[in-house]
Amino acid sequence: MYKIYIYPFFSFLFIWVFFLLFRSLPIINWPELNEKTIFFLFSSLFVMFTFYFITAIYCSTKTKIIYQYNMNFLNINKIYRFLLIVSLFSLFLIGLNMIIQLKAYNLGLNLNSLTLLRYMKMENNLFNGSFLYQLTLIFTGFPLIFYLFSMYYKTHLSKRKKQSSTIVLIFFLILSLSSGGRNTLFLSLIILGLAFLYKNKVELKKNLIKWKYLFIFIFFSIVSLLVFGKMFLDREKLRGRTIEDGINNILIGYDLKLHDFFATVISIDILKEINYTFFMLYFYAVHSLNQLDNFIINSLLNQDLYYGAMSFYPIIQFLNKFGLDLPTIAMIKSEINDTGTYKTLLGSLYFDFGIIGTSFVLGILSTIFVISFSKFYFKKSFLGFCLAVILSMVFVTSPIYNTFSTGMIFLPFIISMFVLYVFMKFNRI
């Protein structure tokens, strides 16, 4: 087996180890996990990693290495122009969608209104099933694909073209965040980070320990923390609650208690907003395991399986727009009280496929990842690169939530890849 397969494996393993260590910080006194949950967690991960290595060994024996890109300059520029056009159309749709929503909710175009827009959409989203929303959903993934394409073929593109893709990306992130897309920003940054690592560290074997990369990482980390911190604080302000009320609301709602150490730290007035932001990020990041535990403990033994309707509900919802009559998330919510997102990747898969079925689905996902990764690394396939990146995002965020159910990233990304594939086939590229 080629040692290149070891890098993604240890990265995914490190994510879970780091998650468990981060969860053990003296912030919240978490209840002990049920034995059934522990068995389910480790057996699922074991099966996933077993499929990973079996596929990696198979690919190592069957794959022939290609040392040059399989596209010429003419085809690269043809794809670039296509992606530029659809990406600009995507930005237009996202912007138009945001303006119409602001007008519908009687809000102005300012920072406070954008914060209020997200809160009002959470309470009552008036546009979730509209034609404009669905059209925007279809085209949302193209700005990311466009930037990844420019990153992948940067040696074949002019400086002006690379700068254009960066400008499109920046506008995409700003518009997505302004439209209330906290998850869109978070997951887009993860995709970009993974793509950067795969392209530079894995394929080109560059040394990434450089001051400019460290500065970029620190800059985006600080900006992200400030943005998320403002969102959390503004939300409490809109609800008329103090920081203490916000924390107590979470503790009471989830039947939890603060650790004595953090209870002392949070009482320091000069650091209260910083500590509150950290508490919220910590809670959102790690309470998923507790939610998974409750999910499994409270599940009924004769519970009917949903076979993907919960885990992949944005895809189900999208397919139903074309006349299909598949089970919807609304139907599931009428049967299950809590169908929230933060239950790790395993929570919704458990209700869709059961314990054995979840292991099988994870095995299929890891197999698809290894094949995609092989096509990217050995065959110089851009679509393989994209699929490996999006599946890596699923695995990297798996301790927190199921990114299949975040409709504004995974589904648009896959749609964009499919459209690009059709475009390349139609043009015989």
C-alpha positions in Angstrom: 0.0 0.0 0.0 1.3 3.5 -0.9 2.1 5.5 2.2 0.3 8.5 0.7 -3.0 6.9 2.0 -1.7 7.2 5.6 -2.0 11.0 5.6 -5.8 11.2 5.3 -6.3 8.3 7.7 -4.3 9.9 10.5 -5.9 13.2 9.8 -9.4 11.8 10.4 -8.2 9.8 13.4 -6.6 13.0 14.8 -9.9 14.9 14.4 -11.7 12.4 16.6 -8.9 12.2 19.2 -8.8 16.0 19.3 -12.6 16.2 19.6 -12.6 13.9 22.7 -9.7 15.7 24.3 -11.3 19.1 23.6 -14.6 17.8 25.1 -12.8 16.9 28.3 -11.8 20.5 29.1 -13.1 21.8 32.5 -16.1 23.7 31.0 -19.1 21.5 31.3 -19.7 18.4 33.5 -20.8 16.0 30.8 -22.7 12.8 31.9 -21.1 9.5 31.2 -21.9 7.9 27.9 -24.1 4.8 27.6 -22.4 1.5 26.8 -24.5 1.1 23.7 -23.4 4.5 22.4 -19.7 3.7 23.0 -20.0 0.4 21.2 -21.9 2.0 18.3 -19.3 4.8 18.0 -16.2 2.6 18.1 -17.6 -0.2 16.0 -18.7 2.3 13.3 -15.3 3.9 13.2 -13.6 0.5 13.1 -15.7 -0.6 10.1 -15.0 2.7 8.3 -11.3 2.5 8.8 -11.3 -1.2 7.8 -13.0 -0.4 4.5 -10.5 2.5 4.1 -7.5 0.3 4.2 -8.9 -2.6 2.2 -9.7 -0.1 -0.6 -6.3 1.6 -0.3 -4.5 -1.7 -0.6 -6.6 -2.6 -3.7 -6.0 0.8 -5.3 -2.3 0.5 -4.7 -2.1 -2.7 -6.7 -4.3 -1.5 -9.6 -3.4 2.1 -10.0 -0.9 3.4 -12.6 0.7 6.7 -11.8 0.3 9.7 -14.3 2.9 12.4 -13.8 1.3 15.1 -16.0 -2.1 16.8 -16.1 -4.4 15.2 -18.6 -5.8 18.5 -20.0 -4.2 21.0 -22.4 -4.3 24.8 -22.1 -7.2 25.2 -24.5 -9.5 22.9 -22.5 -8.4 24.4 -19.2 -9.3 27.9 -20.4 -12.6 26.6 -21.8 -13.6 25.2 -18.4 -12.3 28.3 -16.7 -14.6 30.5 -18.8 -17.6 28.3 -18.2 -17.0 28.2 -14.4 -16.5 32.0 -14.3 -19.9 32.6 -16.1 -21.9 30.3 -13.8 -20.1 31.5 -10.7 -21.0 35.1 -11.5 -24.6 34.0 -12.1 -24.5 32.3 -8.7 -23.3 35.5 -7.0 -26.2 37.4 -8.7 -28.7 34.8 -7.4 -27.4 34.8 -3.9 -27.4 38.6 -3.8 -30.9 38.8 -5.3 -32.1 36.2 -2.8 -30.7 38.3 0.1 -32.2 41.6 -1.1 -35.7 40.0 -1.6 -35.5 38.4 1.8 -34.5 41.7 3.5 -37.4 43.5 1.8 -39.9 40.7 2.7 -38.9 41.0 6.4 -38.9 44.8 6.2 -35.2 45.1 7.0 -32.6 47.5 5.7 -29.2 46.8 4.2 -26.9 47.0 7.2 -25.1 44.8 9.6 -27.8 44.7 12.3 -30.4 43.8 9.7 -28.3 41.0 8.4 -28.0 39.6 11.9 -31.8 40.0 12.4 -32.4 38.3 9.0 -30.8 35.0 10.2 -32.8 35.1 13.4 -36.1 35.7 11.6 -35.3 33.0 9.1 -34.8 30.6 12.0 -38.2 31.5 13.3 -40.0 31.4 10.0 -38.3 31.0 6.6 -40.6 32.4 4.0 -38.5 31.3 1.0 -37.4 27.8 1.8 -39.4 26.2 -1.0 -39.5 29.1 -3.5 -38.3 28.8 -7.1 -35.6 31.4 -6.5 -34.3 29.6 -3.4 -34.1 26.3 -5.3 -32.4 27.9 -8.3 -29.9 29.6 -5.9 -29.3 26.2 -4.2 -28.4 24.6 -7.6 -25.8 27.3 -8.4 -24.4 28.0 -5.0 -21.5 25.4 -5.3 -20.0 26.9 -8.4 -17.9 29.8 -6.8 -16.2 27.2 -4.6 -15.6 24.8 -7.6 -14.3 27.8 -9.6 -11.8 28.7 -7.0 -10.7 25.1 -6.5 -10.2 24.8 -10.3 -8.0 27.9 -10.3 -6.0 26.5 -7.4 -5.6 23.1 -9.1 -4.4 24.5 -12.4 -2.7 27.6 -11.1 0.4 26.9 -13.1 -1.7 26.9 -16.3 -3.6 30.2 -15.6 -2.5 33.8 -15.8 -2.2 36.0 -12.7 -5.3 38.0 -13.7 -7.4 34.8 -13.9 -6.2 33.6 -10.5 -7.0 37.0 -9.0 -10.5 36.9 -10.6 -11.3 33.5 -9.0 -10.1 34.9 -5.6 -12.4 38.0 -6.0 -15.3 35.7 -6.8 -14.6 33.6 -3.8 -14.4 36.6 -1.4 -17.8 37.9 -2.7 -19.3 34.4 -2.3 -18.2 34.2 1.3 -19.4 37.7 2.1 -22.8 37.2 0.4 -23.3 33.8 2.0 -22.5 35.1 5.5 -24.7 38.2 4.9 -27.6 35.9 3.9 -27.4 34.2 7.3 -25.2 31.4 6.2 -23.0 30.8 9.2 -22.7 27.1 8.2 -21.9 28.1 4.7 -18.9 30.2 5.8 -17.7 27.6 8.3 -17.9 24.6 5.8 -16.5 26.7 2.9 -13.4 27.5 5.0 -12.9 23.9 5.8 -13.2 22.9 2.2 -10.7 25.5 1.2 -8.3 24.4 3.9 -8.5 20.8 2.9 -8.1 21.6 -0.8 -5.0 23.7 0.1 -3.5 20.8 2.1 -4.2 18.2 -0.5 -2.9 20.2 -3.4 0.2 21.6 -1.7 1.2 19.2 1.0 0.0 15.8 -0.3 0.4 16.2 -4.1 3.3 18.7 -4.4 4.9 17.8 -1.0 5.6 21.5 -0.2 6.7 22.6 3.2 3.7 24.5 4.6 5.4 25.8 7.7 5.9 29.3 6.4 5.2 32.6 7.9 2.7 33.7 5.2 0.6 30.5 5.7 0.7 30.9 9.4 -0.4 34.6 9.1 -3.3 33.6 6.8 -4.4 30.9 9.2 -4.3 33.2 12.2 -6.0 36.0 10.3 -9.0 33.9 9.2 -9.2 32.3 12.7 -9.4 35.7 14.4 -11.9 37.0 11.8 -14.1 33.9 12.1 -14.1 34.1 15.9 -15.1 37.8 15.8 -17.9 37.0 13.3 -19.2 34.1 15.3 -18.8 36.0 18.6 -20.9 38.9 17.2 -23.6 36.5 16.0 -23.9 34.8 19.4 -24.0 38.2 21.3 -26.5 39.7 18.8 -28.7 36.7 19.2 -28.9 37.1 22.9 -29.6 40.8 22.5 -32.4 40.1 20.0 -33.9 37.7 22.5 -33.6 40.2 25.3 -31.3 38.0 27.4 -28.0 38.6 29.2 -24.9 36.4 28.7 -25.8 34.6 31.9 -29.3 34.0 30.8 -28.0 32.6 27.5 -25.7 30.2 29.2 -28.4 29.1 31.8 -30.8 28.5 29.0 -28.4 26.0 27.4 -27.6 24.3 30.7 -31.3 24.0 31.7 -32.4 22.9 28.2 -29.8 20.2 28.0 -29.8 19.3 31.8 -26.1 20.2 32.2 -23.9 21.9 34.8 -20.9 24.1 34.4 -17.6 22.9 35.7 -16.5 24.8 38.8 -13.4 26.1 37.1 -15.3 27.7 34.2 -18.1 29.0 36.5 -15.3 31.0 38.2 -13.8 32.2 34.9 -17.1 33.3 33.3 -17.8 35.5 36.3 -14.8 37.8 35.4 -16.5 40.9 33.9 -13.6 42.1 31.8 -13.5 38.7 29.9 -17.2 37.9 30.0 -17.9 38.4 26.2 -14.8 36.5 25.2 -15.5 33.6 27.6 -19.1 33.5 26.4 -18.0 33.3 22.8 -15.6 30.5 23.7 -18.3 28.7 25.7 -20.7 28.8 22.7 -18.1 27.6 20.2 -17.1 24.8 22.7 -20.8 23.8 23.3 -21.7 23.7 19.6 -18.5 21.7 18.8 -18.8 19.0 21.4 -22.4 18.7 22.7 -23.1 16.4 19.7 -21.8 13.4 21.5 -24.2 14.0 24.4 -27.0 14.4 21.9 -26.0 11.2 20.1 -26.1 9.4 23.5 -29.6 10.7 24.3 -30.7 9.9 20.7 -29.7 6.2 21.1 -30.9 5.8 24.7 -34.3 7.1 23.9 -34.7 5.3 20.6 -37.3 2.6 20.3 -36.3 -0.9 19.4 -39.1 -1.2 16.9 -38.4 2.2 15.4 -38.9 2.2 11.6 -35.8 3.0 9.6 -35.9 6.0 7.2 -33.3 4.8 4.8 -31.6 8.2 4.2 -34.6 10.5 4.5 -33.1 12.1 7.7 -29.4 12.1 6.8 -29.9 13.3 3.3 -33.1 15.3 3.6 -31.9 18.3 1.5 -31.3 15.8 -1.4 -34.7 14.2 -0.7 -36.4 17.6 -0.6 -34.7 18.6 -3.9 -35.7 15.3 -5.7 -39.3 15.8 -4.5 -39.4 19.1 -6.5 -39.3 16.9 -9.6 -42.5 15.0 -8.7 -41.1 12.2 -6.5 -42.9 11.3 -3.3 -40.1 10.4 -0.9 -40.4 10.6 2.9 -39.7 14.2 4.0 -38.1 15.7 7.1 -41.5 17.2 8.1 -42.9 13.6 8.3 -39.9 12.5 10.4 -40.3 15.5 12.7 -43.9 14.4 13.4 -42.6 11.1 14.6 -39.4 12.2 16.4 -39.3 15.1 18.7 -35.6 16.0 18.3 -34.2 15.8 14.8 -31.5 18.5 15.3 -28.3 18.6 13.3 -25.7 18.3 16.1 -25.6 14.5 16.7 -22.3 13.7 15.0 -22.4 12.1 11.6 -23.6 8.9 13.2 -26.9 10.2 14.8 -29.1 10.6 11.7 -27.4 7.6 10.0 -28.4 5.5 13.1 -32.1 6.3 12.6 -31.9 5.9 8.9 -30.0 2.6 8.7 -29.6 1.2 12.2 -26.3 0.1 13.7 -25.3 -2.4 11.0 -26.5 -0.2 8.2 -24.6 2.8 9.6 -21.3 0.9 9.5 -22.1 -0.2 5.9 -22.8 3.4 4.8 -19.6 4.6 6.4 -17.7 1.8 4.7 -19.1 2.9 1.3 -18.2 6.5 2.0 -14.6 5.7 3.0 -14.4 3.5 -0.2 -15.6 6.3 -2.4 -13.1 8.7 -0.7 -10.1 6.4 -1.3 -11.1 5.9 -5.0 -11.5 9.7 -5.4 -8.3 10.4 -3.6 -6.5 7.8 -5.8 -7.8 9.5 -9.0 -6.7 12.9 -7.7 -3.2 11.8 -6.6 -2.3 9.2 -9.3 -4.5 10.1 -12.3 -4.4 14.0 -11.9 -8.2 14.1 -11.9 -9.7 17.5 -10.9 -13.2 15.9 -10.2 -11.4 13.3 -8.1 -9.8 16.1 -6.2 -13.1 17.8 -5.6 -14.9 14.7 -4.5 -12.0 13.8 -2.1 -12.2 17.3 -0.6 -16.0 17.3 -0.1 -15.9 13.8 1.5 -13.0 14.9 3.7 -15.2 17.7 4.9 -17.8 15.2 5.9 -15.3 13.1 7.8 -13.6 16.1 9.4 -16.9 17.5 10.7 -18.2 14.0 11.6 -17.7 14.5 15.4 -19.9 17.6 15.3 -22.7 17.0 12.8 -23.9 15.5 9.6 -22.9 17.8 6.7 -25.1 15.9 4.3 -28.0 17.6 5.9 -26.6 21.1 5.4 -28.2 21.8 2.1 -26.4 25.0 1.2 -22.9 23.3 0.8 -22.9 19.6 0.2 -25.8 19.3 -2.2 -24.8 22.4 -4.3 -21.2 21.2 -4.4 -22.3 17.8 -5.8 -24.7 19.4 -8.3 -21.9 21.7 -9.5 -19.5 18.7 -9.9 -22.2 16.9 -11.9 -22.8 19.9 -14.2 -19.1 20.3 -14.7 -18.8 16.6 -15.5 -21.6 16.9 -18.1 -20.0 20.0 -19.6 -16.6 18.2 -19.9 -18.2 15.1 -21.5 -20.3 17.3 -23.9 -17.1 19.1 -25.0 -15.1 15.9 -25.0 -12.6 17.1 -22.5 
